[in-house]
């Protein structure tokens, strides 16, 4: 997939931040239809207005992706108005940064799991049957997970749980599609560390692991998506952490992550986004 020209693209969490950047890239490559999902109606309309000068059709839907019923209703409308998706980017996500016992069961645990873990599955399930129908058309699913799905971190227990779920499901889906003969539908699982979107306000950079800019990450995700890569981990130090975690005794790895790399204190000054 060299470009998304003439293709139908759906992006969740699209009103601001990285979701908006993905939409701008799609518009710049002349996608036929860009569907924007977000819960923020005001910013959603602003983003759509900016994109309409470049894109033939921009559709906005105010969707609470923590609700399966809302996802199903919005997806049905997309199928009736747009037809089959070519690119699905599961970008929406939330973070709660505190010790596990400080989480509220519904507002924190249930909401985090619903948005980060269940929503990507529900959304993909709504659109996949149509995406699989024609094996001659290249299609893509992008699931934005996190490096927290690979390396645990204090004050991120519920967030880690949700992203471990996302990564496991996303990579398994990739294998299932290949095994079932649907190699034209490729799944990209993205696992970045902290990004300066405001979502991780107060999070501290770790050794050799700076807080990345949204544009830096989006540009690499976009290229990896079009190339059909299976996984994108950013930055390279996450690979190192994974290798050390697999090779070293638990207590030695914990000591390095805590006292050398600074991973275990990176969320000490985190501030929840309002």
Sine and cosine of phi, psi and omega as CSV:
sin_phi,cos_phi,sin_psi,cos_psi,sin_omega,cos_omega
0.00,0.00,0.99,-0.12,-0.07,-1.00
-0.96,0.28,-0.59,0.81,0.05,-1.00
-0.53,-0.85,0.15,-0.99,0.04,-1.00
-0.98,-0.21,0.32,0.95,0.02,-1.00
-0.82,0.57,0.79,-0.62,0.03,-1.00
0.97,0.25,0.17,0.99,-0.06,-1.00
-0.96,-0.27,0.31,-0.95,0.04,-1.00
-0.99,-0.15,0.83,-0.56,-0.10,-0.99
-0.83,-0.55,0.72,-0.69,0.10,-0.99
-0.85,-0.52,0.73,-0.68,-0.03,-1.00
-0.78,-0.63,0.77,-0.64,0.09,-1.00
-1.00,-0.10,0.42,-0.91,-0.07,-1.00
0.88,0.48,0.68,0.73,-0.23,-0.97
-0.99,-0.10,-0.06,1.00,-0.09,-1.00
-0.95,0.32,-0.57,0.82,-0.09,-1.00
-0.61,-0.79,0.02,-1.00,0.15,-0.99
0.84,0.54,-0.66,-0.75,-0.09,-1.00
-0.92,0.38,-0.56,0.83,0.04,-1.00
-0.86,0.51,-0.67,0.74,0.04,-1.00
-0.91,0.42,-0.62,0.78,0.02,-1.00
-0.90,0.43,-0.65,0.76,0.08,-1.00
-0.88,0.48,-0.66,0.75,0.01,-1.00
-0.90,0.44,-0.62,0.78,0.03,-1.00
-0.91,0.42,-0.62,0.78,0.06,-1.00
-0.91,0.42,-0.67,0.75,0.03,-1.00
-0.89,0.46,-0.67,0.74,0.02,-1.00
-0.91,0.41,-0.64,0.77,0.01,-1.00
-0.89,0.45,-0.46,0.89,0.04,-1.00
-0.99,-0.11,0.20,0.98,0.11,-0.99
0.89,0.46,0.77,0.63,0.16,-0.99
-0.87,0.49,0.52,-0.85,-0.01,-1.00
-0.94,0.34,-0.74,0.67,0.00,-1.00
-0.70,-0.71,0.72,-0.70,0.12,-0.99
-0.87,-0.49,0.87,-0.49,0.03,-1.00
-0.98,-0.22,0.83,-0.56,-0.05,-1.00
-0.94,-0.35,0.85,-0.52,0.07,-1.00
-0.94,-0.35,0.72,-0.69,0.11,-0.99
-0.25,-0.97,0.28,-0.96,0.04,-1.00
-1.00,-0.05,-0.21,0.98,-0.03,-1.00
-1.00,-0.08,1.00,-0.10,-0.11,-0.99
-0.90,0.43,-0.63,0.78,-0.06,-1.00
-0.90,0.43,-0.78,0.63,-0.01,-1.00
-0.94,0.35,-0.51,0.86,0.04,-1.00
-0.88,0.48,-0.70,0.71,0.01,-1.00
-0.91,0.41,-0.61,0.79,0.03,-1.00
-0.89,0.45,-0.71,0.70,0.00,-1.00
-0.89,0.45,-0.69,0.72,0.00,-1.00
-0.87,0.49,-0.66,0.75,-0.01,-1.00
-0.88,0.47,-0.61,0.80,0.03,-1.00
-0.93,0.37,-0.56,0.83,-0.11,-0.99
-0.99,0.13,-0.41,0.91,-0.15,-0.99
-0.91,0.41,-0.31,0.95,0.06,-1.00
-0.94,0.33,-0.38,0.92,-0.06,-1.00
-0.94,-0.34,-0.42,0.91,-0.12,-0.99
-0.93,-0.36,0.65,-0.76,-0.03,-1.00
-0.87,0.50,-0.64,0.77,-0.05,-1.00
-0.53,-0.85,0.87,-0.50,0.07,-1.00
-0.88,-0.47,0.85,-0.53,-0.02,-1.00
-0.91,-0.42,0.77,-0.63,0.06,-1.00
-0.93,-0.36,0.63,-0.77,0.07,-1.00
-0.66,-0.75,0.81,-0.59,0.08,-1.00
-0.99,0.17,0.95,-0.32,-0.12,-0.99
-0.77,-0.63,0.81,-0.59,0.15,-0.99
-1.00,0.01,0.99,-0.17,-0.11,-0.99
-0.96,0.28,-0.04,1.00,0.13,-0.99
-0.98,0.21,-0.12,0.99,-0.03,-1.00
-0.92,-0.39,0.86,-0.50,0.05,-1.00
-0.88,0.48,-0.63,0.77,-0.02,-1.00
-0.88,0.47,-0.66,0.76,0.03,-1.00
-0.91,0.41,-0.65,0.76,0.03,-1.00
-0.89,0.46,-0.74,0.67,-0.05,-1.00
-0.89,0.46,-0.67,0.75,-0.01,-1.00
-0.92,0.40,-0.70,0.72,0.00,-1.00
-0.92,0.40,-0.63,0.77,0.00,-1.00
-0.90,0.43,-0.63,0.78,0.03,-1.00
-0.88,0.47,-0.63,0.77,0.03,-1.00
-0.92,0.39,-0.64,0.77,0.04,-1.00
-0.88,0.47,-0.71,0.70,0.00,-1.00
-0.88,0.48,-0.60,0.80,-0.03,-1.00
-0.97,0.25,-0.54,0.84,-0.06,-1.00
-1.00,-0.04,-0.54,0.84,-0.14,-0.99
-0.94,-0.34,-0.61,0.79,-0.11,-0.99
0.99,-0.12,-0.65,-0.76,-0.10,-1.00
-0.99,0.10,0.70,-0.71,0.10,-1.00
-0.97,0.24,0.54,-0.84,0.12,-0.99
-0.97,-0.24,-0.54,0.84,-0.01,-1.00
-0.70,-0.71,0.80,-0.60,0.09,-1.00
-0.87,-0.49,0.84,-0.55,0.03,-1.00
-0.90,-0.44,0.96,-0.28,0.05,-1.00
-0.99,0.10,1.00,-0.01,-0.13,-0.99
-0.96,-0.27,-0.41,0.91,-0.09,-1.00
-0.88,0.47,0.63,-0.78,0.02,-1.00
-0.22,-0.98,0.34,-0.94,0.07,-1.00
-0.70,-0.71,0.28,-0.96,0.01,-1.00
-0.70,-0.72,0.68,-0.73,0.18,-0.98
-0.86,-0.51,0.89,-0.46,-0.09,-1.00
-0.94,-0.34,1.00,0.04,0.04,-1.00
-0.33,-0.94,0.14,-0.99,0.04,-1.00
-0.91,0.42,0.47,-0.88,-0.12,-0.99
-0.82,0.57,-0.68,0.74,-0.08,-1.00
-0.95,0.32,-0.14,0.99,0.06,-1.00
-1.00,-0.03,-0.10,1.00,-0.01,-1.00
-0.97,0.24,0.68,-0.73,0.18,-0.98
-0.98,0.21,0.67,-0.74,-0.12,-0.99
-0.86,0.51,-0.70,0.71,-0.06,-1.00
-1.00,-0.01,-0.78,0.62,-0.10,-1.00
-0.91,0.41,-0.54,0.84,-0.07,-1.00
-0.97,-0.26,-0.87,0.50,-0.10,-0.99
-0.93,0.37,-0.82,0.58,-0.05,-1.00
-0.88,0.47,-0.67,0.74,-0.03,-1.00
-0.92,0.39,-0.68,0.74,0.01,-1.00
-0.89,0.46,-0.71,0.70,0.01,-1.00
-0.92,0.40,-0.61,0.79,-0.02,-1.00
-0.90,0.43,-0.70,0.72,-0.08,-1.00
-0.99,0.16,-0.70,0.71,-0.11,-0.99
-0.99,0.11,-0.55,0.83,-0.11,-0.99
-0.97,-0.26,-0.77,0.63,-0.10,-0.99
-0.99,0.17,-0.65,0.76,-0.08,-1.00
-0.84,0.55,-0.73,0.68,0.03,-1.00
-0.85,0.53,-0.61,0.79,0.03,-1.00
-0.93,0.37,-0.73,0.68,0.00,-1.00
-0.87,0.49,-0.69,0.72,-0.04,-1.00
-0.92,0.40,-0.72,0.69,0.02,-1.00
-0.88,0.48,-0.63,0.78,0.00,-1.00
-0.90,0.44,-0.54,0.84,0.02,-1.00
-0.92,0.38,-0.60,0.80,-0.15,-0.99
-0.97,-0.24,-0.34,0.94,-0.10,-1.00
-0.86,0.50,-0.69,0.72,-0.03,-1.00
-0.79,0.61,-0.69,0.73,0.03,-1.00
-0.94,0.34,-0.59,0.80,-0.01,-1.00
-0.91,0.41,-0.45,0.89,-0.04,-1.00
-1.00,0.07,-0.19,0.98,-0.17,-0.99
-0.91,0.42,-0.60,0.80,-0.05,-1.00
-0.90,-0.44,0.96,-0.29,-0.06,-1.00
-0.97,0.23,-0.06,1.00,0.00,-1.00
-1.00,0.01,-0.13,0.99,-0.07,-1.00
-0.96,-0.28,0.81,-0.59,0.05,-1.00
-0.96,0.29,0.79,-0.62,0.02,-1.00
-0.70,-0.71,0.33,-0.94,-0.11,-0.99
-0.67,-0.74,0.59,-0.81,0.20,-0.98
-0.82,-0.57,0.80,-0.60,0.01,-1.00
-0.90,-0.43,0.84,-0.55,0.02,-1.00
-0.91,-0.42,0.91,-0.42,-0.02,-1.00
-1.00,0.09,0.97,-0.23,0.04,-1.00
-0.98,-0.17,-0.71,-0.70,-0.08,-1.00
-0.26,-0.97,0.43,-0.90,0.15,-0.99
-0.88,0.47,-0.35,0.94,0.07,-1.00
-0.92,0.39,-0.20,0.98,0.10,-0.99
-0.99,0.13,-0.12,0.99,-0.05,-1.00
-0.91,-0.42,-0.51,0.86,-0.01,-1.00
-0.73,-0.68,0.86,-0.51,-0.01,-1.00
-0.93,0.38,0.36,-0.93,-0.08,-1.00
-0.46,-0.89,0.72,-0.70,0.08,-1.00
-0.87,0.50,0.51,-0.86,-0.02,-1.00
0.93,0.36,0.29,0.96,0.03,-1.00
-0.68,-0.73,0.39,0.92,-0.17,-0.99
-0.85,0.52,-0.74,0.68,-0.02,-1.00
-0.95,0.31,-0.64,0.76,0.07,-1.00
-0.87,0.49,-0.72,0.70,0.05,-1.00
-0.85,0.53,-0.70,0.71,-0.01,-1.00
-0.86,0.51,-0.69,0.72,-0.03,-1.00
-0.92,0.40,-0.62,0.79,-0.04,-1.00
-0.98,0.17,-0.51,0.86,0.14,-0.99
-0.87,0.49,-0.66,0.75,0.05,-1.00
-0.88,0.48,-0.72,0.69,-0.03,-1.00
-0.88,0.47,-0.71,0.70,-0.01,-1.00
-0.90,0.43,-0.71,0.71,-0.01,-1.00
-0.88,0.47,-0.71,0.70,0.02,-1.00
-0.91,0.42,-0.72,0.70,-0.08,-1.00
-0.88,0.48,-0.71,0.70,-0.02,-1.00
-0.94,0.33,-0.57,0.83,0.07,-1.00
-0.92,0.40,-0.63,0.77,0.06,-1.00
-0.87,0.50,-0.67,0.75,0.05,-1.00
-0.83,0.55,-0.71,0.70,-0.01,-1.00
-0.92,0.38,-0.64,0.77,0.00,-1.00
-0.90,0.44,-0.66,0.75,0.01,-1.00
-0.89,0.46,-0.68,0.73,0.01,-1.00
-0.91,0.42,-0.68,0.73,-0.03,-1.00
-0.91,0.40,-0.56,0.83,-0.04,-1.00
-1.00,0.04,0.09,1.00,0.08,-1.00
1.00,0.08,0.38,0.92,0.02,-1.00
-0.93,-0.37,0.81,0.59,-0.08,-1.00
-0.93,0.38,-0.25,0.97,0.02,-1.00
-0.96,0.27,-0.33,0.94,0.06,-1.00
-0.98,-0.18,0.95,-0.30,-0.09,-1.00
-0.95,-0.30,0.63,-0.78,-0.05,-1.00
-0.94,-0.35,0.77,-0.63,0.07,-1.00
-0.93,-0.37,0.84,-0.55,0.08,-1.00
-0.97,-0.23,0.84,-0.55,-0.10,-1.00
-0.94,-0.33,0.81,-0.59,-0.04,-1.00
-0.80,-0.60,1.00,0.10,0.01,-1.00
-0.99,-0.11,0.35,-0.94,0.19,-0.98
-1.00,0.10,-0.42,-0.91,-0.13,-0.99
-0.89,0.45,0.66,-0.75,0.01,-1.00
-0.82,-0.58,0.64,-0.77,-0.09,-1.00
-0.99,0.13,0.88,0.48,0.02,-1.00
-0.99,-0.11,-0.16,0.99,-0.15,-0.99
0.99,-0.16,-0.32,0.95,0.00,-1.00
-0.93,0.38,-0.52,0.85,-0.01,-1.00
-0.91,-0.41,0.71,0.70,0.00,-1.00
-0.87,0.49,0.81,-0.58,0.01,-1.00
1.00,-0.07,-0.24,0.97,0.04,-1.00
-0.91,0.41,0.66,-0.75,-0.09,-1.00
-0.99,-0.11,0.63,-0.77,0.08,-1.00
-0.90,0.43,0.46,-0.89,-0.02,-1.00
-0.96,-0.27,0.15,-0.99,-0.04,-1.00
-0.83,0.55,0.83,-0.56,0.01,-1.00
0.86,0.51,0.33,0.94,-0.05,-1.00
-0.70,-0.71,0.99,0.15,-0.02,-1.00
-0.95,0.32,0.36,-0.93,0.14,-0.99
-0.93,0.36,0.83,-0.55,-0.11,-0.99
-1.00,0.08,0.45,-0.89,0.07,-1.00
-0.99,0.13,0.50,-0.86,0.03,-1.00
-0.83,0.55,-0.67,0.74,-0.04,-1.00
-0.90,0.43,-0.63,0.78,0.03,-1.00
-0.85,0.53,-0.73,0.69,-0.04,-1.00
-0.94,0.34,-0.72,0.69,-0.05,-1.00
-0.87,0.50,-0.68,0.73,0.00,-1.00
-0.87,0.50,-0.65,0.76,-0.01,-1.00
-0.96,0.28,-0.60,0.80,0.07,-1.00
-0.89,0.45,-0.69,0.72,-0.03,-1.00
-0.88,0.48,-0.71,0.71,0.02,-1.00
-0.91,0.41,-0.69,0.72,0.00,-1.00
-0.90,0.44,-0.63,0.78,0.02,-1.00
-0.87,0.49,-0.75,0.66,-0.05,-1.00
-0.92,0.40,-0.54,0.84,0.02,-1.00
-0.98,0.22,-0.21,0.98,0.00,-1.00
0.98,0.19,0.47,0.88,0.02,-1.00
-0.93,0.36,0.53,-0.85,-0.03,-1.00
-0.99,0.14,-0.50,0.87,-0.07,-1.00
-0.47,-0.88,0.59,-0.81,0.09,-1.00
-0.75,-0.66,0.88,-0.47,0.02,-1.00
-0.90,-0.43,0.80,-0.60,-0.05,-1.00
-0.74,-0.67,0.68,-0.74,-0.19,0.98
-1.00,0.09,-0.23,-0.97,-0.12,-0.99
-0.90,0.43,-0.39,0.92,-0.04,-1.00
-0.91,0.42,-0.36,0.93,0.05,-1.00
-0.92,0.38,-0.58,0.82,0.09,-1.00
-0.87,0.49,-0.67,0.74,0.01,-1.00
-0.89,0.45,-0.70,0.72,0.02,-1.00
-0.87,0.50,-0.67,0.74,0.01,-1.00
-0.89,0.46,-0.68,0.73,-0.01,-1.00
-0.90,0.44,-0.72,0.69,-0.01,-1.00
-0.91,0.43,-0.62,0.78,0.01,-1.00
-0.88,0.47,-0.58,0.81,0.00,-1.00
-0.98,0.22,-0.45,0.89,-0.11,-0.99
-0.99,-0.11,-0.55,0.84,-0.16,-0.99
-1.00,-0.07,0.44,-0.90,0.16,-0.99
-0.86,0.52,0.48,-0.88,-0.10,-1.00
-0.83,0.56,-0.73,0.68,-0.07,-1.00
-0.92,0.38,-0.55,0.83,0.04,-1.00
-0.94,0.34,-0.67,0.74,0.04,-1.00
-0.89,0.45,-0.67,0.74,0.03,-1.00
-0.85,0.53,-0.67,0.74,-0.01,-1.00
-0.90,0.44,-0.69,0.73,0.02,-1.00
-0.90,0.43,-0.71,0.71,-0.02,-1.00
-0.90,0.44,-0.55,0.83,-0.03,-1.00
-0.99,0.16,-0.81,0.59,-0.20,-0.98
-0.99,-0.11,-0.36,0.93,-0.03,-1.00
-0.97,-0.26,-0.83,0.56,-0.07,-1.00
-0.99,0.11,-0.34,0.94,0.04,-1.00
0.97,0.24,0.28,0.96,-0.04,-1.00
-0.90,0.43,-0.71,0.71,-0.18,-0.98
-0.97,0.25,-0.09,1.00,0.08,-1.00
-0.88,-0.48,0.19,0.98,-0.06,-1.00
-0.94,0.35,-0.33,0.94,-0.02,-1.00
-0.97,-0.26,0.19,0.98,-0.07,-1.00
-0.87,0.49,-0.57,0.82,-0.07,-1.00
-0.93,-0.36,0.31,0.95,0.02,-1.00
-0.89,0.46,0.61,-0.79,0.05,-1.00
-0.85,-0.53,0.81,-0.58,0.01,-1.00
-0.87,0.50,0.69,-0.72,0.04,-1.00
-0.96,0.29,0.72,-0.70,0.00,-1.00
-0.97,0.26,0.00,0.00,0.00,0.00
